[in-house]
Amino acid sequence: MLEQLSFRRRIIIAFVALILIPSILLSIFAQLRAMGAMRSAVTKSAVDAMRLVTKEAEARLSSILSANERVFLDSRLLSALNADSSIYPITQQMEDLEYLRAFIRSAEESNRDIYRIRLFVPPGRVYSNERINFLSLDGASDAGWFPILNSQRTHVQLVQGQVYPDHEEPVDIVSFGRSITVMERFGDTVGIVTADVLVQTLEDLIARALVGGTGAVSLQADDGTVFASVSRLDAEPPDRWSPTESNPDDPIVLGSRNWIRLQSDVGPFDVTVEATIPLQSWIAPIAGWRVEVLLAVVLVTLGAIWLAFRITRYDVSRIEVLSRAMNSTEDSVPVQIEVQGDDEIASLYREFNALVERLRGALEAEFRSGQEAKSAELLALQSQINPHFLYNTLDMLKWNAAQGNTSEIEATIDLLSAFYRRSLRAGEPIVTVGDELEHVETYARIQNLRFDNAIQLGIYIPQWAREARIVRITLQPLVENSIIHGILERQDRSGSIALTARRINGDVEITVRDDGIGMSEEKAKTILNTPVRSDGSGFGVHNVDARLRLTFGESYGLSYTASAGEGTTARVLLPG
């Protein structure tokens, strides 16, 4: 599909794939990280707020407890409550009333959290119906909290209550109550002291645990009794919670998707502050930025594509010039290209110009001399000016230039330059086998860049054979035939080529063996006798065989063996 698109469109697709997609993924990752960081920050703030609320609640409840204990331990109060009603004169009772009223009022004023201190006294006292600070013990015995206090005679107990006879409307309170007993009367309750706190006071205290002012918080007993609660939720919290890692000294933190729940015990009072805080209100703004972030990414990506296109346009146009010049070799001798710059592409221009100059010189020499040796040399040069091979390599260079793969472009150009430098080396028709093998390795590396390392080249030539003399550009056309007509014709388009050497009666035999599709044995025996087809097929092997026989004599040259489906073997016989 990509092959059917224009080169410029492929550049756009490549940049979209290489820039836009990673940018989107990066923005999503950054957003998730920001949401996680926000979640952690809100959780830390909630833990800090809960810690402060817990400490303040413990201090303020302890202060209320102290006020209750102050009244409970007053000796005159104990004496008044223990007095026998039959011998407790009214005058004494009135004096005790004035003292206790002033004493209780002082205790109330000493603590701003206490709404009222109440004293439940035996019904025989003249002040038992005062109904503000003094109430009858008989009336308290029917209240729901009386059994709780009566069963916990040794310490203060938190209870709920709405008993205020002097108020027209019930008042929501939480009482710190304690029963007063007389051991001489077998532990009978002779009075109850309560320090009453408005529920609103407790709600104002625990509401400070709500980070950002949203969520729900409650002050409750271990048995589930809720003394005060504040709810500022727009949605119901989840039913299932999972514990999270936290410091043992910090409140317990539970998590559930976009919610957190914190629990903290308040000192010795057997009560717990529990807060449920939604994180959605904090995270939602970050999630809302997604469209803006993606739009910014798209705009930046388009700008990057435009900028990259402008930057690469110059180099791509230079490669296109060279490609057009190479295409012209199929119809006529190409003209030289003006060299601009001193980079890898300029080096390729110079190599191409040298190739054109060599081709022109060879054509002129063939025209002038007509000698068979010069003609064979010219044909060898022409066989190396393979427009399809070079065009495909240049197309690969353009694609890498569009993707910005400068290292791969540099490597390809270096290999291509080395390849044509060896092909066009002047004045050396005979070279060593070692030099020819280096030429083969360069060619194979270029083809592997094109075909994704599909060719495995193995050279097993000992040093003595590498020192043998051979006609230049002999082995490379054989390797090229193995790749084009053997390996690339396989279904998986991959295979291996092995080059070996051995001595035969003092001569040297170089073998090029591949595992391509092969051919019939009859075709292998007649391949050198088959005329070259109009499309050029078979030209390379005829050219190699002719130059070997022309240089070393008719006893030397090229031979083939093969087997259909198993590969082909070319043998080059050289003088020792």
C-alpha positions in Angstrom: 0.0 0.0 0.0 2.8 2.4 0.9 4.5 1.7 -2.4 1.5 3.2 -4.2 1.7 6.5 -2.4 3.9 9.4 -3.4 7.1 10.1 -1.6 5.8 13.3 0.0 2.7 11.5 1.3 4.9 8.8 2.8 6.9 11.5 4.6 3.7 12.9 6.1 2.6 9.4 7.2 6.0 8.7 8.7 6.0 11.9 10.7 2.5 11.3 11.9 3.4 7.8 13.1 6.7 8.9 14.6 5.6 12.2 16.2 1.8 12.4 16.7 1.2 8.9 18.1 4.1 9.1 20.7 3.0 12.6 21.6 -0.5 11.5 22.3 0.7 8.6 24.4 3.1 10.9 26.2 0.3 13.4 27.0 -2.0 10.6 28.3 0.8 9.2 30.4 1.6 12.7 31.8 -2.1 13.3 32.5 -2.3 10.0 34.4 0.8 10.9 36.3 -0.7 14.3 37.2 -3.9 12.6 38.4 -1.9 10.2 40.5 0.2 13.0 41.9 -3.0 15.0 42.7 -4.5 11.9 44.3 -1.4 11.5 46.5 -1.4 15.2 47.4 -5.1 15.2 48.4 -4.6 12.0 50.4 -1.6 13.6 52.2 -3.6 16.8 52.9 -6.6 14.7 54.1 -4.3 12.7 56.4 -2.7 15.9 57.8 -6.2 17.5 58.3 -7.5 14.3 60.0 -4.4 14.2 62.3 -5.0 17.9 63.3 -8.7 17.3 63.9 -8.1 14.2 66.0 -5.6 16.0 68.2 -7.9 19.0 68.6 -10.9 16.8 69.3 -8.9 14.9 71.9 -7.8 18.2 73.6 -11.2 19.7 73.6 -13.0 16.6 74.8 -10.4 16.2 77.5 -11.1 19.8 78.6 -14.8 19.0 78.8 -14.0 15.9 80.8 -12.0 18.0 83.2 -14.9 20.3 83.8 -17.2 17.4 84.4 -14.6 15.9 86.9 -14.3 19.2 88.6 -18.0 19.3 89.4 -18.1 15.6 90.2 -15.3 15.9 92.8 -16.6 19.0 94.6 -16.9 18.1 98.3 -19.8 20.4 99.0 -21.7 18.8 96.1 -21.0 15.4 97.4 -22.1 16.5 100.9 -25.4 18.0 99.6 -26.2 14.9 97.6 -25.4 12.5 100.5 -27.5 14.5 103.0 -30.6 12.8 104.5 -33.6 14.6 103.2 -35.4 14.2 106.6 -32.7 16.2 108.4 -31.6 18.4 105.5 -33.0 21.9 106.4 -34.4 24.1 103.7 -32.1 27.0 104.7 -29.1 24.7 104.1 -30.5 23.6 100.8 -30.9 27.2 99.7 -27.4 28.0 100.7 -26.1 24.9 98.8 -28.2 25.9 95.8 -26.6 29.3 95.6 -23.1 27.8 96.0 -23.7 25.1 93.4 -25.3 27.5 90.9 -22.3 29.8 91.1 -19.9 26.9 91.0 -21.6 25.3 87.9 -21.8 28.6 86.1 -18.1 29.1 86.7 -17.4 25.7 85.3 -19.5 26.4 82.2 -17.8 29.7 81.6 -14.4 28.1 81.9 -14.9 26.1 78.8 -16.4 27.6 75.6 -17.4 24.2 74.2 -19.7 23.4 77.1 -23.3 24.5 76.4 -24.6 23.6 79.9 -23.7 21.6 82.9 -26.7 19.8 84.5 -27.0 18.2 87.9 -29.6 15.5 88.4 -30.4 15.4 92.2 -32.7 13.4 94.4 -36.4 14.5 94.1 -36.6 15.6 97.8 -34.3 18.6 97.2 -36.0 22.0 96.9 -34.0 22.8 93.8 -34.7 19.5 92.0 -37.2 21.3 89.8 -35.1 24.3 88.9 -35.1 22.8 85.3 -32.0 24.7 84.1 -29.0 23.3 85.8 -30.8 21.2 88.4 -33.3 18.5 87.5 -34.9 15.6 89.4 -33.2 12.3 89.2 -36.6 10.6 88.9 -37.1 12.3 85.5 -33.7 11.1 84.2 -34.4 7.4 85.1 -36.8 7.2 82.2 -34.3 8.6 79.6 -32.6 6.2 77.2 -29.1 7.2 78.3 -29.7 6.6 82.1 -29.1 2.9 82.0 -25.8 3.5 80.2 -24.5 5.9 82.8 -25.9 3.8 85.7 -23.9 0.8 84.4 -20.7 2.7 84.0 -20.4 4.2 87.4 -16.6 4.5 87.6 -16.0 6.8 84.6 -17.5 9.3 82.2 -19.6 8.1 79.3 -20.6 10.0 76.1 -24.4 9.8 75.5 -26.9 11.4 73.2 -29.8 13.5 74.6 -32.4 16.1 73.8 -33.7 16.8 77.3 -34.1 20.6 77.9 -37.4 21.3 79.7 -36.8 25.1 79.5 -36.6 25.0 75.7 -39.6 24.9 73.5 -37.7 23.0 70.8 -35.5 20.0 71.4 -31.7 20.8 71.4 -29.3 18.2 69.8 -26.6 17.7 72.4 -23.9 15.1 73.3 -23.4 14.7 77.1 -20.4 13.7 79.1 -22.3 12.0 81.9 -21.2 10.4 85.1 -23.2 8.9 88.0 -22.5 9.9 91.6 -22.9 6.9 94.0 -22.7 6.5 97.8 -20.8 3.4 98.8 -22.4 3.5 102.2 -25.7 2.9 100.5 -24.4 -0.1 98.5 -23.5 2.0 95.5 -26.9 3.7 95.0 -26.9 6.5 92.5 -27.6 9.8 94.3 -27.0 12.1 91.4 -25.7 12.5 87.8 -23.4 15.2 86.4 -23.6 15.9 82.7 -21.4 18.4 80.7 -23.5 19.0 77.6 -22.0 20.0 74.2 -24.0 21.1 71.2 -23.9 18.7 68.3 -23.3 21.8 66.1 -20.1 22.4 68.1 -18.8 18.9 67.3 -19.9 19.2 63.7 -17.9 22.4 63.3 -14.9 20.7 64.8 -14.9 17.5 62.6 -15.8 19.5 59.5 -12.2 20.7 59.3 -11.3 17.2 58.3 -13.0 17.7 54.9 -10.2 18.8 52.5 -11.7 21.3 50.1 -14.9 21.4 52.0 -16.5 18.3 50.3 -17.1 14.9 51.6 -18.7 13.4 54.7 -17.3 13.1 58.3 -18.7 11.7 61.5 -17.8 11.3 65.2 -19.1 7.9 66.3 -18.7 5.4 69.0 -17.2 1.9 68.6 -20.8 0.4 68.6 -21.8 2.6 65.7 -23.6 5.4 67.6 -23.1 8.6 65.7 -22.7 11.6 67.9 -22.1 14.2 65.1 -21.9 14.1 61.3 -21.5 16.4 58.4 -22.3 15.4 54.8 -21.5 17.5 51.7 -21.7 14.8 49.1 -23.3 14.9 45.6 -22.9 11.2 45.1 -23.1 8.1 47.2 -19.7 6.7 48.3 -18.9 3.1 47.3 -19.6 0.1 49.5 -16.3 -1.7 49.2 -13.0 -0.2 50.4 -9.4 -1.5 50.2 -6.7 -0.6 52.8 -3.7 1.4 51.5 -0.2 1.7 52.8 0.1 4.3 55.6 2.2 5.2 58.6 1.1 3.3 61.7 1.0 6.6 63.6 -1.3 8.2 60.9 -5.1 7.7 60.5 -6.2 4.5 58.7 -6.6 5.2 55.0 -9.0 3.2 52.8 -9.3 3.6 49.0 -11.9 2.9 46.4 -11.2 4.3 42.9 -11.9 8.1 43.2 -12.6 8.0 46.9 -10.6 7.8 50.1 -11.8 7.1 53.7 -9.9 8.0 56.8 -10.4 6.6 60.3 -8.8 7.9 63.5 -9.4 7.1 67.1 -9.8 10.0 69.6 -7.7 9.4 72.7 -9.3 7.4 75.5 -12.9 8.2 74.7 -13.8 5.1 72.6 -14.9 7.3 69.7 -13.6 7.5 66.1 -13.5 10.3 63.6 -14.3 8.9 60.1 -14.1 11.0 56.9 -15.1 10.1 53.4 -13.6 12.4 50.7 -14.3 12.3 47.0 -11.3 12.8 44.8 -13.3 13.4 41.6 -13.7 17.1 42.3 -9.9 17.4 42.4 -9.1 15.1 39.5 -11.9 16.2 37.2 -10.2 19.5 36.2 -7.1 17.5 35.1 -9.2 15.1 33.1 -10.9 18.2 31.5 -7.6 19.3 30.2 -7.4 16.2 27.9 -9.0 17.9 24.9 -6.9 21.0 25.2 -3.7 18.9 25.6 -4.5 16.7 22.6 -5.3 19.8 20.5 -2.0 21.3 21.5 -0.2 18.1 20.7 -1.8 18.0 17.2 -0.9 21.6 16.5 2.7 21.1 17.7 2.9 17.9 15.7 1.7 19.6 12.5 4.2 22.4 13.1 7.0 19.8 13.6 5.9 17.9 10.4 6.0 21.2 8.4 9.4 22.1 9.8 10.8 18.7 9.2 9.5 18.6 5.7 11.1 21.9 5.0 14.4 20.8 6.5 14.5 17.4 4.6 13.2 18.9 1.3 16.6 20.1 0.3 18.3 16.7 0.8 15.4 14.8 -0.7 15.5 16.9 -3.9 19.2 16.3 -4.3 18.6 12.5 -4.1 15.8 12.9 -6.6 18.2 14.6 -9.0 20.6 11.7 -8.7 17.8 9.2 -9.2 16.7 10.9 -12.4 20.2 11.0 -13.6 20.6 7.2 -12.9 17.3 6.5 -14.7 18.7 8.2 -17.8 21.4 5.5 -18.1 18.9 3.0 -19.5 18.5 5.1 -22.6 21.8 6.9 -23.0 25.0 7.9 -21.3 24.1 10.1 -18.4 25.5 13.6 -17.9 27.5 14.6 -14.9 25.8 16.4 -11.9 26.9 19.6 -10.4 28.3 18.9 -6.9 27.0 21.1 -4.1 28.2 20.9 -0.6 30.6 18.5 1.0 28.4 16.0 2.8 27.6 12.3 2.1 25.2 13.1 -0.8 27.9 15.3 -2.4 30.3 12.4 -2.1 27.8 10.2 -3.9 27.5 12.9 -6.6 31.3 12.8 -7.1 31.3 9.0 -7.3 28.5 9.1 -9.8 30.3 11.7 -11.9 33.5 9.5 -11.8 31.3 6.6 -12.9 30.0 8.7 -15.8 33.5 9.8 -16.8 34.7 6.2 -16.7 31.8 5.0 -18.8 32.4 7.7 -21.4 36.1 6.9 -21.5 35.3 3.2 -21.9 32.8 3.9 -24.7 35.3 6.0 -26.5 38.0 3.4 -26.1 35.8 0.7 -27.4 34.8 2.9 -30.3 38.4 3.6 -31.1 40.1 0.2 -30.6 37.5 -2.5 -31.1 39.8 -4.8 -29.2 38.0 -7.7 -27.6 39.8 -7.2 -24.2 38.7 -3.5 -24.1 35.2 -4.5 -25.1 35.0 -7.1 -22.3 36.3 -4.5 -19.9 33.6 -2.0 -21.1 30.9 -4.6 -20.8 32.1 -5.3 -17.2 31.8 -1.6 -16.4 28.4 -1.4 -18.0 27.2 -4.4 -16.0 28.1 -2.6 -12.8 26.1 0.5 -13.8 23.0 -1.3 -12.8 20.3 1.4 -12.8 17.7 -0.8 -11.0 20.2 -1.7 -8.2 21.3 1.9 -7.7 17.7 3.3 -8.1 16.4 1.0 -5.4 19.3 1.9 -3.1 18.6 5.6 -3.7 14.9 5.1 -3.0 15.9 3.5 0.3 18.1 6.5 1.0 15.1 8.9 0.4 12.9 6.9 2.8 15.6 7.0 5.5 16.1 10.7 4.9 12.4 11.3 5.5 12.5 9.4 8.7 15.7 11.3 9.9 17.8 8.0 10.1 21.0 9.9 9.5 23.2 7.1 10.8 21.7 4.5 8.4 21.9 7.0 5.5 25.6 7.6 6.2 26.3 3.9 6.4 24.4 3.2 3.1 26.2 6.0 1.3 29.6 4.9 2.6 28.9 1.3 1.4 27.6 2.6 -2.0 30.7 4.8 -2.4 33.0 1.9 -1.5 31.2 -0.4 -3.9 31.5 1.9 -7.0 35.0 2.9 -6.0 36.1 -0.7 -6.3 34.1 -1.2 -9.4 35.6 1.7 -11.2 39.2 1.4 -10.0 41.3 2.3 -13.0 44.4 0.5 -14.2 43.9 -2.7 -12.2 42.2 -5.3 -14.4 43.7 -8.1 -12.2 43.3 -8.0 -8.4 43.7 -10.5 -5.5 40.9 -12.8 -4.5 41.0 -10.9 -1.1 40.2 -7.6 -2.8 37.4 -9.2 -4.7 35.9 -10.7 -1.5 35.9 -7.2 0.1 33.9 -6.0 -3.0 31.4 -8.9 -2.5 31.0 -8.1 1.2 30.2 -4.5 0.4 27.6 -5.5 -2.1 26.0 -8.0 0.3 25.8 -5.4 3.1 24.0 -3.0 0.7 21.5 -5.7 -0.3 20.9 -6.7 3.3 20.0 -3.0 4.1 17.4 -3.3 1.3 16.1 -6.7 2.2 16.2 -6.6 6.0 19.2 -8.9 6.4 17.6 -11.6 4.3 21.0 -12.8 2.9 23.5 -14.7 5.1 26.9 -14.5 3.4 29.6 -16.9 4.6 33.1 -16.5 3.3 35.3 -19.5 4.0 38.4 -18.7 1.9 41.8 -19.5 3.4 44.6 -17.0 3.3 46.5 -18.8 0.6 43.5 -18.6 -1.7 43.0 -14.9 -0.9 46.4 -14.2 -2.4 45.5 -15.7 -5.8 45.0 -13.4 -8.8 41.6 -12.9 -10.3 40.0 -10.7 -12.9 38.3 -7.7 -11.3 34.5 -7.9 -10.8 34.3 -11.7 -11.2 32.7 -12.9 -7.9 30.2 -10.0 -7.3 28.1 -10.8 -10.4 27.9 -14.4 -9.3 26.7 -13.4 -5.8 24.2 -11.1 -7.4 22.8 -13.9 -9.5 22.5 -16.1 -6.4 20.5 -13.3 -4.6 18.3 -12.1 -7.5 17.6 -15.4 -9.3 18.0 -17.8 -6.3 17.3 -16.6 -2.8 14.8 -13.8 -3.6 12.8 -16.3 -5.6 12.2 -18.4 -2.5 8.8 -18.1 -0.7 10.4 -16.6 2.4 12.8 -14.4 0.3 15.8 -15.3 2.5 18.7 -17.7 2.3 22.5 -18.1 2.5 25.5 -18.0 0.2 28.8 -19.7 1.0 32.1 -19.0 -0.7 34.8 -21.7 -0.4 38.2 -22.5 -2.1 40.3 -25.6 -2.9 43.4 -26.6 -4.9 43.0 -28.7 -8.0 46.2 -29.8 -9.7 48.0 -26.7 -8.7 45.1 -24.4 -9.7 42.6 -22.6 -7.4 38.9 -23.2 -7.6 36.5 -20.6 -5.9 33.0 -21.9 -5.3 29.9 -19.7 -4.9 27.1 -21.9 -3.5 23.5 -20.7 -2.6 20.4 -22.4 -1.2 18.0 -20.6 -3.5 15.4 -22.2 -5.8 18.1 -23.7 -8.0 17.5 -25.1 -11.5 17.5 -28.3 -13.3 20.9 -30.0 -13.9 20.4 -29.8 -17.7 19.8 -26.1 -17.5 23.0 -25.6 -15.4 25.1 -27.4 -17.9 23.9 -25.3 -20.8 23.6 -21.9 -19.1 26.9 -20.6 -20.5 26.0 -21.7 -24.0 22.5 -20.1 -23.9 22.3 -16.7 -25.8 21.7 -13.6 -23.7 18.0 -12.7 -23.7 16.7 -9.3 -24.9 16.0 -8.2 -21.3 19.7 -8.7 -20.3 19.3 -12.0 -18.4 22.4 -14.1 -18.5 24.6 -11.2 -19.5 26.6 -11.2 -16.3 27.7 -14.9 -16.3 28.7 -14.7 -20.0 30.7 -11.6 -19.4 32.5 -13.1 -16.4 33.3 -16.4 -18.3 34.5 -14.5 -21.4 36.9 -12.2 -19.4 38.3 -15.1 -17.4 39.1 -17.1 -20.6 40.4 -14.0 -22.4 42.8 -13.2 -19.5 44.0 -16.7 -18.3 43.3 -18.9 -21.3 40.7 -21.4 -22.4 41.6 -23.9 -19.6 40.1 -21.5 -17.1 36.7 -19.9 -16.6 33.2 -20.5 -15.1 31.1 -23.6 -14.7 27.7 -24.4 -13.1 26.0 -27.2 -11.3 22.5 -27.1 -9.7 19.5 -29.0 -8.4 15.9 -27.8 -8.6 14.7 -26.6 -5.2 18.1 -27.1 -3.5 20.3 -24.3 -4.8 23.0 -23.5 -7.4 26.8 -23.7 -7.4 29.1 -21.6 -9.5 32.8 -22.6 -9.8 35.6 -20.2 -10.9 38.8 -21.9 -11.9 41.9 -19.7 -11.6 45.6 -20.4 -12.2 47.5 -21.2 -9.0 
